[in-house]
Structure formats: structure tokens, C-alpha cells
Amino acid sequence: MTGRQRGDQPDVEHPTYAIEVKAGKVMSPRLREGMAQAVAAAVGTGKTPLLCVSHSVLHHPSEQYVVMRLEDFQAWMGGPGGEG
């Protein structure tokens, strides 16, 4: 079994982040709708849209995530390569 199969190596090499990429139809309609609502709420405000997701399973603590569009992340980091 390779490191890629075990998931112990990032998809993208970066000095700060361990980046895993999932491509294709990976976002549910509910998540896409949530992001669209965050984007709509940010229009004209100068704010960055964020989608906060709480995943919980019966009798188990929830997992918390923050999702951001790549273009917003790049702007926040100072450009496509995060030079800023």
C-alpha cells in the first residue's frame, strides 16, 4: 500500500498546509446551497463568505468544519500562490 492510499501524504505540497483535493461531484446540494447563501450574504459588504458545517452522528460529538471558496482563500492569502 502506498502513502497516497493511506492518506498520509498531501495531494499538494505546501510549506504551511496539508492539502487534500477531492474532485468531481463531491459537494452535496445542501452544501452548495449553503455556500451560495454565504456568497449572497457577503455581496456588497466586503466580507469573505464562509460556510460552517457541523457533522454529528447519534451519540457522538459533532465535527466542525469551515469551507471557503478557493478564490476567496487565494485573495485572503495574497494571491494564487499565497505570496502575501
Secondary structure, DSSP 8 states (H G I E B T S, - for coil): --HHHHT-S-SB--SS--B----SS-S-HHHHHHHHHHHHHHTTTT----EEEEE--TTS--EEEEE--HHHHHHHHTSTT---
